[in-house]
């Protein structure tokens, strides 16, 4: 999954996550795992990775069992 050239093809990353969640009935935990995997596999500098992982953890904690 990616958001390559969303202005041309549509499908920004949040749209793609929603579509995956709906299509495959993914849990909040599975969505968070996908996001974490993408950050860990990225070429982002370590400090930026840490920031992004903190954001994902915060989002996941805020879900409190809810689905996005």
Long-range contacts (C-beta under 8 A, 24 or more apart in sequence): 1-34, 17-68, 18-68, 21-67, 21-68, 27-67, 28-60, 28-63, 28-65, 28-66, 28-67, 28-68, 29-60, 31-68, 32-56, 32-57, 32-59, 32-60, 35-59
